[in-house]
Amino acid sequence: MADYDNKAFGAMNAADPDMNITGGAIDYSKFDMDMSSIARKQYKKTLLKAFNNAYKGDPKKGKLSFGDWLGNLKHDYIKERSLAFDDVRRNKLEDTIDPGEYSVIESADILNSLFNMHTGRLEDSRDLVEGMSPEETTDWKPAPLRRP
């Protein structure tokens, strides 16, 4: 395998700089590589909660159920909204945008950053929460207070 990789990178380095030569995509998933099983469970819950918040705030969902909405969600929609959020933050336009629209694009940015912790693809992230219900995100309970 190492010899194969050396040949690919050697061919890219030896090519004319004006040529557009690329190798295969090298994906790195923090979810697969860096997270413990406990962190993975928490990531899935966080991802599901982010999907649920985006669902609740989506003005275009109509009467779709959460599962149908999630199944019909397009990565391009999330990416476009995430870029809009970056533009709003970069130009400091938070006060000039409608709060409902701000919430929608902020949710998309959160989802996009969560996608990037896995493979960057909506489909892979959707597969992680498949079979989970949004109610599973509400199991957090505050710890009892300790008296000194």
Secondary structure by P-SEA (a helix, b strand, c coil): caaaaaaaaaaaaaccccccccccbbbbbcccccccaaaaaaaaaaaaaaaaaaaaaccccccccaaaaaaaccaaaaaaaaaaaaaaaaacccccccaaaaaaaaaaaaaaaaaaaccccaaaaaaaaccccccccccccccccccc
